[in-house]
Amino acid sequence: LLARHDPTRIDLAQALRPPSGAHWLGTDVQGRDVWARLVYGARVSLAVGVGSQSLSLVLGVTLGLMAGYYGRWVDELMMRLADITHAFPTLLLLIAMAAALQPSMGVVVFTIGVVGWAGMARLVRGQVLVVRQTEYVQAERALGSGDVRILVRHILPSVVAPVVIAATLGIAGAI
């Protein structure tokens, strides 16, 4: 829809044309539309980025909520698991997974997503540690609400803003 031209169509008569209304970024040596090739090439990168970030977001938020809310041994277990995950270089793990499994985009998305959850979990855990001590959470607990209700209705909405920022910028892995 965005490409407007076939990225593989060779037209030597159109070779090395400058940018114009017909070819927004011009054409290459073989007369292929550069904008169309850029759009088609970006699909794979976007799919890997969005897929792996979504997986790390789901894992990180879930495990961070549990670690921050329940504390004690759950917190210790989750944060030690996060430390272990941070210890693995992503590229080395990708190479090992591709060698052990059938190389595919799914393996790449899964590996990057699984390695990237730890930073998001740390961010969420820190936010939950602050929010769980607030009066409205304590009042909800005193009224007899269950843990799932408190987590989903009161703590998660308070944690969403930093999570969205970190996920958008992709900085959770650096935390």
C-alpha positions in Angstrom: 0.0 0.0 0.0 2.8 2.4 0.8 5.3 1.1 -1.7 3.4 2.0 -4.9 5.9 0.0 -7.0 7.1 -3.6 -7.2 10.5 -3.6 -5.3 11.8 -6.5 -7.5 10.8 -5.1 -10.9 13.9 -4.3 -13.0 13.6 -1.5 -15.5 17.0 -0.6 -16.9 15.5 2.4 -18.8 14.7 3.9 -15.3 18.2 3.3 -13.9 19.7 5.9 -11.5 16.8 8.3 -11.7 16.8 11.2 -9.2 13.9 11.5 -6.7 10.7 12.6 -8.3 6.9 12.4 -7.9 6.9 8.9 -9.5 9.9 7.6 -7.5 10.1 9.4 -4.1 13.7 8.3 -3.4 14.7 7.7 -7.0 15.8 4.4 -8.6 18.9 2.2 -8.2 21.4 0.9 -10.8 18.9 -1.7 -12.0 15.9 0.7 -12.2 14.2 -0.5 -9.1 12.3 1.9 -6.9 14.4 2.7 -3.8 11.3 3.7 -1.7 9.6 0.4 -2.5 12.7 -1.6 -1.6 13.0 0.4 1.7 9.4 -0.2 2.7 9.5 -3.9 1.9 12.8 -4.3 3.8 11.5 -2.5 6.8 8.7 -5.0 7.2 11.0 -7.6 8.7 12.8 -5.2 11.0 9.5 -3.8 12.3 8.0 -7.3 12.8 11.1 -8.4 14.8 11.1 -5.2 16.8 7.4 -5.1 17.6 7.2 -8.8 18.3 10.2 -9.0 20.6 9.3 -5.8 22.4 5.7 -7.1 22.9 7.0 -10.4 24.3 9.5 -8.7 26.7 6.8 -6.2 27.7 4.3 -9.0 28.7 7.0 -11.0 30.5 8.5 -8.0 32.2 5.3 -6.4 33.4 3.9 -9.7 34.7 7.0 -10.8 36.5 7.7 -7.2 37.7 4.2 -6.9 39.2 4.5 -10.2 41.0 8.0 -9.5 42.3 7.1 -6.0 43.6 3.7 -6.9 45.0 4.5 -10.2 46.7 8.1 -9.4 47.8 10.1 -11.8 49.9 11.1 -15.0 48.1 9.1 -14.2 45.0 11.0 -10.9 44.6 14.4 -12.6 45.3 13.6 -15.4 42.7 12.5 -12.9 40.0 15.4 -10.5 40.5 18.0 -13.3 40.5 16.4 -14.7 37.3 16.7 -11.1 35.9 20.4 -11.0 36.9 21.0 -14.3 35.1 19.2 -13.1 32.0 21.2 -9.9 32.0 24.4 -12.0 32.1 23.8 -13.5 28.7 24.8 -11.5 25.6 21.8 -11.3 23.3 23.8 -11.8 20.1 25.6 -14.9 21.4 22.3 -16.4 22.6 20.7 -15.6 19.2 23.6 -17.5 17.4 23.3 -20.4 19.8 19.5 -20.6 19.4 19.7 -20.4 15.6 22.3 -23.2 15.6 20.2 -25.4 17.9 16.8 -24.7 16.3 15.6 -24.1 12.8 16.6 -20.5 12.0 13.5 -18.4 11.6 12.1 -15.0 12.5 10.1 -16.6 15.3 13.3 -17.8 16.9 14.8 -14.4 16.7 11.7 -12.7 18.1 11.5 -15.2 20.9 15.2 -15.0 21.9 15.3 -11.2 21.9 12.0 -11.0 23.8 13.1 -13.5 26.4 16.4 -11.7 26.9 14.8 -8.3 27.0 12.2 -8.8 29.8 14.6 -8.3 32.7 15.0 -4.5 32.4 11.2 -4.1 32.1 10.7 -6.3 35.1 13.1 -4.2 37.2 11.4 -1.0 36.2 7.9 -2.3 37.0 9.1 -3.8 40.3 10.5 -0.5 41.4 7.3 1.3 40.6 5.2 -1.4 42.3 7.3 -1.1 45.5 6.3 2.6 45.7 2.6 2.2 44.7 1.8 -0.7 46.9 2.4 1.5 50.0 -0.1 4.2 49.0 -3.2 4.7 51.0 -5.7 3.7 48.3 -4.0 0.3 47.9 -3.9 -0.2 51.7 -7.6 0.7 51.8 -8.5 -1.7 49.0 -6.6 -4.4 50.9 -8.5 -3.5 54.1 -11.8 -3.8 52.3 -10.9 -7.4 51.5 -10.1 -7.2 47.8 -8.0 -10.0 46.3 -4.5 -9.6 45.0 -5.5 -9.9 41.4 -8.0 -7.1 41.7 -5.5 -4.8 43.5 -2.8 -5.5 40.9 -5.0 -5.1 37.8 -7.3 -2.2 39.0 -5.0 -0.1 41.1 -1.3 -0.9 40.8 -1.1 -1.7 37.0 -2.7 1.6 35.9 -0.2 3.5 38.1 2.7 1.7 36.5 1.6 2.1 32.9 3.2 5.5 32.2 6.8 4.6 32.8 6.3 1.2 31.1 5.0 2.9 27.9 7.9 5.3 27.8 10.5 2.6 28.3 8.8 0.3 25.8 8.6 3.1 23.2 12.1 4.1 23.6 13.4 0.6 24.0 15.4 1.5 27.0 14.2 -1.2 29.4 17.0 -3.5 28.3 19.6 -0.8 29.5 18.1 -0.6 33.0 
